[in-house]
């Protein structure tokens, strides 16, 4: 009878512990700890491999490649996303490999105004706001660029300006990686407007605008009177404008 009582008491104690959840929880925790430890180790190792993997800083030298450069050239024949050339003249300023003339899109007032904005940002520091080469940078000792208002540059085709902006010329660096093609064409449109504004005659003024000149007070030449406000009007004839 004593032995039966002991077994009954032991069963009761086990039942109470089972109901309280103490022993199942301890058992679960005991088996879970190794898995948690392994997961922690693997996660830490993965992070360290990602953070400390061998890498090069931009344009850093390398003794792995024969040319000593870590930056690798493109694989021949590949085209980067967004750089597929579908219009040779728009993308290069050339037709059949030769410098072209005209514009690959309609030249509207919005295009000229965009060119004005981009010209003042990228070009005027050297070329000056009027395109006469009297920018701030040449005044500090840098080589002075030629004026856009010489006969030589007024007679250059638009493709010449696009090619020079894209690839550089003389002391001028290339801007092909900085200024998108459409903005380069807009700048050229504005250069044409500047050239017209600085070399225009009364005969160049549209008939519906000539009345404005007749109302001037006589100070300055007609070309100066109309300045840049009327020059863009001559640039709104679409792709054939020059």
Buried (B, 14 or more C-beta within 10 A) or exposed (E): EEEEEEEEEEEEEEEEEEEEEEEEEEEEEEEEEEEEEEEEEEEEEEEEEEEEEEEEEEEEEEEEEEEEBBEEEEEEEEEEEEEEEEEBBBBBBBBEEEBBBBBBBEBBEEBBBBBBBBBEEBBBBBBBBBBBBBBEBBEEEEEBBEBBBEEEBBEBBBBBBBBBBBBEBEEBEEBBEEBEBBBBBBBBBBBBBBBBBBEBEEEBBEEEEBEBBEEEEEEEEBBEBBEBEBBBBBBBEEEEBE
